[in-house]
């Protein structure tokens, strides 16, 4: 796991007044953890964004709180952003012990090229973008790679159980969850649907003709009588 450092200050502004902090380029934050008192903090917004972009959300952050001597090891546990502007609104830090395991969501990244896509024009669908794992903080990876070059035929799929993960972590996600799958091309599906519809129309037409013939026969019988 990557490590980085972030400087923060204690925060006295709370509630709706934190809007004033954001206008000053500061983001409100909250620190909590096992056997530690929760703290209201504030940090430079740009510095927090830089930490997230460069180190990732699973990085160990050495949090340097002004007025304290030693930095605290923490991880990001919550990032709140504006739904439209993506403005960073609030972050939560969780203080950890480097000798105790913790759970984390690790992003899944596809690598390679699937023959079922390049040769048969299949559509690659990623059903799962992260897995839940448990490990010591220093052993938590930033991403888990899945090699899609083994997807050779349409409808081929890879499951959580197929992922290659380091031996020093435990996967908590269900092993039968689909990670990626190659579906048939949409054009092929549309052709099959059209052929099916045409077949149904043909059957209806034949039934109609048979019905008309039956009615004609009945009419002829009446005329003969």
QUIWOTA-V691183 format. One record per pair of residues at least 12 apart in sequence whose C-alpha atoms are under 10 Angstrom apart, sorted by the first residue. I is the first residue (numbers start at 1). J is the second residue. D is the distance in whole Angstrom. If there is no record, write none. Layout:
BEGIN
i | j | d
I | J | D
I | J | D
END
This chain:
BEGIN
i | j | d
1 | 55 | 9
1 | 56 | 9
1 | 58 | 7
1 | 59 | 6
1 | 60 | 7
1 | 136 | 10
1 | 137 | 7
1 | 138 | 5
1 | 139 | 6
1 | 140 | 5
1 | 141 | 5
1 | 142 | 6
1 | 143 | 10
2 | 54 | 9
2 | 55 | 6
2 | 56 | 8
2 | 57 | 10
2 | 58 | 8
2 | 59 | 5
2 | 60 | 6
2 | 61 | 9
2 | 137 | 10
2 | 138 | 8
2 | 139 | 9
2 | 140 | 9
2 | 141 | 8
2 | 142 | 8
3 | 51 | 10
3 | 55 | 7
3 | 56 | 10
3 | 58 | 9
3 | 59 | 6
3 | 60 | 5
3 | 61 | 6
3 | 62 | 7
3 | 73 | 9
3 | 74 | 10
3 | 75 | 10
3 | 138 | 9
4 | 51 | 7
4 | 52 | 10
4 | 54 | 9
4 | 55 | 7
4 | 56 | 10
4 | 59 | 7
4 | 60 | 6
4 | 61 | 5
4 | 62 | 6
4 | 63 | 9
4 | 73 | 10
5 | 47 | 10
5 | 48 | 10
5 | 51 | 8
5 | 59 | 10
5 | 60 | 8
5 | 61 | 5
5 | 62 | 5
5 | 63 | 6
5 | 64 | 7
5 | 71 | 8
5 | 72 | 10
5 | 73 | 9
5 | 74 | 10
6 | 43 | 8
6 | 44 | 9
6 | 47 | 7
6 | 48 | 7
6 | 50 | 10
6 | 51 | 8
6 | 61 | 7
6 | 62 | 6
6 | 63 | 5
6 | 64 | 6
6 | 65 | 9
6 | 71 | 9
6 | 72 | 10
7 | 42 | 9
7 | 43 | 7
7 | 44 | 8
7 | 47 | 9
7 | 48 | 9
7 | 61 | 10
7 | 62 | 8
7 | 63 | 6
7 | 64 | 5
7 | 65 | 6
7 | 66 | 7
7 | 71 | 9
8 | 26 | 10
8 | 27 | 10
8 | 28 | 10
8 | 29 | 9
8 | 41 | 7
8 | 42 | 6
8 | 43 | 5
8 | 44 | 8
8 | 47 | 10
8 | 48 | 10
8 | 63 | 7
8 | 64 | 6
8 | 65 | 5
8 | 66 | 6
9 | 28 | 10
9 | 29 | 10
9 | 40 | 9
9 | 41 | 6
9 | 42 | 5
9 | 43 | 6
9 | 44 | 9
9 | 63 | 10
9 | 64 | 8
9 | 65 | 6
9 | 66 | 5
9 | 67 | 8
9 | 68 | 10
10 | 28 | 10
10 | 29 | 9
10 | 30 | 10
10 | 39 | 7
10 | 40 | 6
10 | 41 | 4
10 | 42 | 6
10 | 43 | 9
10 | 65 | 7
10 | 66 | 7
10 | 67 | 9
11 | 28 | 8
11 | 29 | 8
11 | 30 | 9
11 | 39 | 8
11 | 40 | 5
11 | 41 | 4
11 | 42 | 6
11 | 43 | 9
12 | 39 | 10
12 | 40 | 7
12 | 41 | 8
12 | 42 | 9
13 | 28 | 9
13 | 40 | 9
13 | 41 | 9
13 | 42 | 9
14 | 28 | 9
14 | 40 | 8
14 | 41 | 10
18 | 42 | 10
18 | 89 | 9
18 | 90 | 10
19 | 89 | 9
21 | 42 | 8
21 | 43 | 10
21 | 44 | 10
21 | 45 | 10
22 | 42 | 10
22 | 43 | 10
22 | 44 | 9
22 | 45 | 8
22 | 87 | 9
22 | 88 | 9
22 | 89 | 8
22 | 90 | 10
24 | 44 | 9
24 | 45 | 9
25 | 43 | 9
25 | 44 | 6
25 | 45 | 6
25 | 46 | 8
25 | 47 | 10
26 | 42 | 6
26 | 43 | 5
26 | 44 | 5
26 | 45 | 5
26 | 46 | 8
26 | 47 | 9
26 | 48 | 9
26 | 88 | 9
26 | 89 | 9
26 | 90 | 10
27 | 41 | 9
27 | 42 | 6
27 | 43 | 5
27 | 44 | 6
27 | 45 | 5
27 | 46 | 9
27 | 47 | 10
27 | 48 | 8
27 | 49 | 10
27 | 87 | 10
27 | 88 | 7
27 | 89 | 6
27 | 90 | 6
27 | 91 | 8
28 | 40 | 8
28 | 41 | 6
28 | 42 | 5
28 | 43 | 7
28 | 44 | 9
28 | 45 | 9
28 | 88 | 9
28 | 89 | 7
28 | 90 | 5
28 | 91 | 7
28 | 92 | 9
29 | 41 | 5
29 | 42 | 5
29 | 43 | 7
29 | 78 | 10
29 | 79 | 9
29 | 89 | 9
29 | 90 | 6
29 | 91 | 5
29 | 92 | 6
29 | 93 | 7
30 | 42 | 8
30 | 77 | 10
30 | 78 | 9
30 | 90 | 8
30 | 91 | 7
30 | 92 | 5
30 | 93 | 6
30 | 94 | 9
31 | 63 | 10
31 | 74 | 9
31 | 75 | 10
31 | 76 | 10
31 | 77 | 10
31 | 91 | 9
31 | 92 | 6
31 | 93 | 5
31 | 94 | 6
31 | 95 | 7
32 | 74 | 9
32 | 77 | 10
32 | 92 | 8
32 | 93 | 6
32 | 94 | 5
32 | 95 | 6
32 | 96 | 9
33 | 74 | 9
33 | 93 | 8
33 | 94 | 5
33 | 95 | 5
33 | 96 | 7
33 | 97 | 9
34 | 94 | 9
34 | 95 | 7
34 | 96 | 8
34 | 97 | 9
35 | 95 | 9
35 | 96 | 10
36 | 94 | 10
36 | 95 | 8
36 | 96 | 10
38 | 93 | 10
38 | 94 | 10
38 | 95 | 10
39 | 93 | 10
40 | 92 | 10
41 | 65 | 8
41 | 91 | 9
41 | 92 | 9
41 | 93 | 10
42 | 65 | 10
42 | 90 | 9
42 | 91 | 9
43 | 65 | 10
43 | 90 | 10
43 | 91 | 10
45 | 87 | 9
45 | 88 | 7
45 | 89 | 9
45 | 90 | 9
46 | 88 | 9
48 | 88 | 9
48 | 91 | 9
49 | 88 | 8
52 | 76 | 9
52 | 79 | 10
55 | 142 | 8
56 | 75 | 10
56 | 76 | 9
56 | 141 | 10
56 | 142 | 7
56 | 143 | 9
57 | 75 | 7
57 | 76 | 6
57 | 77 | 8
57 | 78 | 9
57 | 79 | 9
57 | 104 | 10
57 | 105 | 9
57 | 106 | 9
57 | 107 | 10
57 | 142 | 8
58 | 74 | 10
58 | 75 | 6
58 | 76 | 7
58 | 77 | 9
58 | 104 | 7
58 | 105 | 8
58 | 106 | 8
58 | 107 | 10
58 | 137 | 9
58 | 138 | 10
58 | 140 | 7
58 | 141 | 8
58 | 142 | 6
58 | 143 | 9
59 | 73 | 10
59 | 74 | 9
59 | 75 | 6
59 | 76 | 8
59 | 137 | 8
59 | 138 | 9
59 | 140 | 8
59 | 141 | 9
59 | 142 | 7
60 | 72 | 10
60 | 73 | 6
60 | 74 | 6
60 | 75 | 5
60 | 76 | 8
60 | 95 | 10
60 | 96 | 9
60 | 98 | 9
60 | 137 | 7
60 | 138 | 8
60 | 140 | 9
61 | 73 | 6
61 | 74 | 5
61 | 75 | 6
61 | 76 | 8
61 | 93 | 9
61 | 94 | 10
61 | 95 | 9
61 | 96 | 10
62 | 74 | 6
62 | 75 | 9
62 | 95 | 10
63 | 75 | 9
63 | 93 | 9
63 | 95 | 9
72 | 94 | 10
72 | 95 | 7
72 | 96 | 8
72 | 97 | 10
73 | 93 | 9
73 | 94 | 8
73 | 95 | 6
73 | 96 | 6
73 | 97 | 7
73 | 98 | 8
73 | 137 | 10
74 | 92 | 10
74 | 93 | 6
74 | 94 | 5
74 | 95 | 4
74 | 96 | 5
74 | 97 | 8
74 | 98 | 10
74 | 137 | 10
75 | 92 | 9
75 | 93 | 6
75 | 94 | 5
75 | 95 | 7
75 | 96 | 7
75 | 104 | 10
75 | 137 | 9
76 | 91 | 7
76 | 92 | 6
76 | 93 | 5
76 | 94 | 6
76 | 95 | 9
77 | 91 | 8
77 | 92 | 5
77 | 93 | 6
77 | 94 | 6
77 | 95 | 10
77 | 104 | 9
78 | 90 | 8
78 | 91 | 5
78 | 92 | 5
78 | 93 | 7
78 | 94 | 9
79 | 91 | 5
79 | 92 | 7
79 | 93 | 9
80 | 92 | 9
96 | 136 | 10
96 | 137 | 8
97 | 136 | 9
97 | 137 | 8
98 | 136 | 7
98 | 137 | 6
98 | 138 | 7
99 | 135 | 10
99 | 136 | 7
99 | 137 | 8
99 | 138 | 9
100 | 135 | 8
100 | 136 | 6
100 | 137 | 8
101 | 133 | 10
101 | 134 | 6
101 | 135 | 5
101 | 136 | 4
101 | 137 | 6
101 | 138 | 9
101 | 139 | 9
101 | 140 | 10
101 | 169 | 9
102 | 133 | 8
102 | 134 | 5
102 | 135 | 6
102 | 136 | 6
102 | 137 | 7
102 | 140 | 9
103 | 132 | 7
103 | 133 | 6
103 | 134 | 4
103 | 135 | 7
103 | 136 | 9
103 | 137 | 9
103 | 140 | 9
103 | 169 | 10
103 | 170 | 9
103 | 171 | 10
103 | 172 | 9
104 | 130 | 10
104 | 131 | 8
104 | 132 | 6
104 | 133 | 6
104 | 134 | 6
104 | 135 | 8
104 | 137 | 9
104 | 140 | 8
104 | 141 | 10
104 | 171 | 10
104 | 172 | 10
105 | 129 | 10
105 | 130 | 6
105 | 131 | 6
105 | 132 | 4
105 | 133 | 6
105 | 134 | 9
105 | 140 | 9
105 | 141 | 10
105 | 142 | 9
105 | 143 | 9
105 | 171 | 10
105 | 172 | 10
105 | 173 | 10
106 | 129 | 9
106 | 130 | 5
106 | 131 | 5
106 | 132 | 6
106 | 133 | 7
106 | 140 | 8
106 | 141 | 7
106 | 142 | 6
106 | 143 | 6
106 | 144 | 7
107 | 128 | 9
107 | 129 | 6
107 | 130 | 4
107 | 131 | 7
107 | 132 | 9
107 | 141 | 9
107 | 142 | 7
107 | 143 | 5
107 | 144 | 6
107 | 145 | 9
108 | 126 | 9
108 | 128 | 8
108 | 129 | 5
108 | 130 | 5
108 | 131 | 7
108 | 142 | 9
108 | 143 | 6
108 | 144 | 5
108 | 145 | 6
108 | 146 | 7
108 | 163 | 9
108 | 179 | 8
109 | 126 | 10
109 | 128 | 10
109 | 129 | 8
109 | 130 | 9
109 | 143 | 7
109 | 144 | 6
109 | 145 | 5
109 | 146 | 6
109 | 147 | 9
110 | 126 | 9
110 | 129 | 10
110 | 144 | 9
110 | 145 | 6
110 | 146 | 5
110 | 147 | 6
110 | 148 | 7
110 | 149 | 10
110 | 179 | 10
110 | 180 | 9
111 | 145 | 7
111 | 146 | 6
111 | 147 | 5
111 | 148 | 6
111 | 149 | 8
112 | 145 | 10
112 | 146 | 8
112 | 147 | 6
112 | 148 | 6
112 | 149 | 5
112 | 150 | 9
113 | 147 | 8
113 | 148 | 6
113 | 149 | 5
113 | 150 | 8
113 | 151 | 8
113 | 152 | 10
114 | 147 | 9
114 | 148 | 5
114 | 149 | 4
114 | 150 | 7
114 | 151 | 5
114 | 152 | 6
114 | 153 | 9
114 | 154 | 10
114 | 156 | 10
114 | 181 | 10
114 | 182 | 8
115 | 148 | 9
115 | 149 | 6
115 | 150 | 8
115 | 151 | 6
115 | 152 | 5
115 | 153 | 7
115 | 154 | 9
115 | 182 | 10
116 | 148 | 10
116 | 149 | 9
116 | 150 | 9
116 | 151 | 6
116 | 152 | 5
116 | 153 | 5
116 | 154 | 6
116 | 155 | 9
116 | 156 | 8
116 | 181 | 10
116 | 182 | 7
116 | 183 | 9
116 | 184 | 9
117 | 148 | 10
117 | 149 | 10
117 | 151 | 8
117 | 152 | 8
117 | 153 | 8
117 | 154 | 8
117 | 182 | 7
117 | 183 | 9
117 | 184 | 9
117 | 185 | 9
118 | 152 | 9
119 | 152 | 9
119 | 153 | 9
119 | 154 | 10
120 | 152 | 9
120 | 153 | 8
120 | 154 | 7
120 | 182 | 10
120 | 184 | 8
120 | 185 | 8
121 | 154 | 9
121 | 182 | 9
121 | 183 | 9
121 | 184 | 8
121 | 185 | 6
121 | 186 | 9
121 | 187 | 10
121 | 188 | 10
122 | 152 | 10
122 | 153 | 9
122 | 154 | 6
122 | 155 | 9
122 | 181 | 9
122 | 182 | 6
122 | 183 | 6
122 | 184 | 5
122 | 185 | 5
122 | 186 | 8
122 | 188 | 10
123 | 154 | 9
123 | 155 | 9
123 | 181 | 8
123 | 182 | 5
123 | 183 | 5
123 | 184 | 6
123 | 185 | 6
123 | 186 | 8
124 | 148 | 9
124 | 151 | 10
124 | 154 | 10
124 | 155 | 10
124 | 156 | 10
124 | 157 | 9
124 | 180 | 7
124 | 181 | 6
124 | 182 | 5
124 | 183 | 6
124 | 184 | 9
124 | 185 | 10
125 | 157 | 9
125 | 178 | 10
125 | 179 | 8
125 | 180 | 6
125 | 181 | 5
125 | 182 | 6
125 | 183 | 7
126 | 157 | 10
126 | 158 | 10
126 | 178 | 8
126 | 179 | 6
126 | 180 | 4
126 | 181 | 7
126 | 182 | 9
127 | 159 | 10
127 | 177 | 9
127 | 178 | 6
127 | 179 | 5
127 | 180 | 6
127 | 181 | 8
128 | 159 | 9
128 | 160 | 9
128 | 177 | 8
128 | 178 | 7
128 | 179 | 5
128 | 180 | 7
129 | 144 | 10
129 | 179 | 7
129 | 180 | 9
130 | 143 | 8
130 | 144 | 8
130 | 160 | 10
130 | 173 | 9
130 | 179 | 9
131 | 143 | 10
131 | 144 | 8
131 | 160 | 8
131 | 163 | 10
131 | 171 | 7
131 | 172 | 8
131 | 173 | 6
131 | 174 | 9
131 | 177 | 10
131 | 179 | 9
132 | 170 | 9
132 | 171 | 6
132 | 172 | 5
132 | 173 | 5
132 | 174 | 9
133 | 165 | 10
133 | 169 | 7
133 | 170 | 5
133 | 171 | 4
133 | 172 | 5
133 | 173 | 7
134 | 168 | 9
134 | 169 | 6
134 | 170 | 5
134 | 171 | 7
134 | 172 | 7
135 | 167 | 10
135 | 168 | 7
135 | 169 | 5
135 | 170 | 6
135 | 171 | 9
136 | 168 | 8
136 | 169 | 8
139 | 166 | 9
139 | 167 | 10
139 | 168 | 7
139 | 169 | 7
140 | 166 | 9
140 | 168 | 9
140 | 169 | 7
141 | 165 | 9
141 | 166 | 9
141 | 169 | 9
144 | 163 | 8
144 | 164 | 8
144 | 165 | 7
144 | 166 | 9
145 | 163 | 8
145 | 164 | 8
145 | 165 | 9
146 | 158 | 8
146 | 159 | 10
146 | 160 | 10
146 | 162 | 8
146 | 163 | 6
146 | 164 | 7
146 | 165 | 10
146 | 179 | 9
146 | 180 | 9
147 | 162 | 10
147 | 163 | 9
147 | 164 | 9
148 | 180 | 8
148 | 181 | 9
148 | 182 | 10
151 | 180 | 9
151 | 181 | 8
151 | 182 | 7
152 | 182 | 9
153 | 182 | 8
153 | 183 | 9
153 | 184 | 9
154 | 181 | 8
154 | 182 | 6
154 | 183 | 6
154 | 184 | 6
154 | 185 | 9
155 | 180 | 10
155 | 181 | 6
155 | 182 | 5
155 | 183 | 5
155 | 184 | 7
156 | 180 | 9
156 | 181 | 6
156 | 182 | 6
156 | 183 | 8
157 | 178 | 7
157 | 179 | 7
157 | 180 | 6
157 | 181 | 4
157 | 182 | 6
157 | 183 | 9
158 | 176 | 9
158 | 177 | 9
158 | 178 | 6
158 | 179 | 6
158 | 180 | 5
158 | 181 | 6
158 | 182 | 9
159 | 174 | 9
159 | 175 | 7
159 | 176 | 6
159 | 177 | 5
159 | 178 | 4
159 | 179 | 5
159 | 180 | 7
159 | 181 | 9
160 | 172 | 10
160 | 173 | 7
160 | 174 | 7
160 | 175 | 5
160 | 176 | 6
160 | 177 | 6
160 | 178 | 6
160 | 179 | 6
160 | 180 | 9
161 | 173 | 9
161 | 174 | 8
161 | 175 | 5
161 | 176 | 7
161 | 177 | 8
161 | 178 | 9
161 | 179 | 9
162 | 175 | 8
162 | 176 | 9
162 | 178 | 10
162 | 179 | 9
163 | 175 | 9
163 | 179 | 9
END
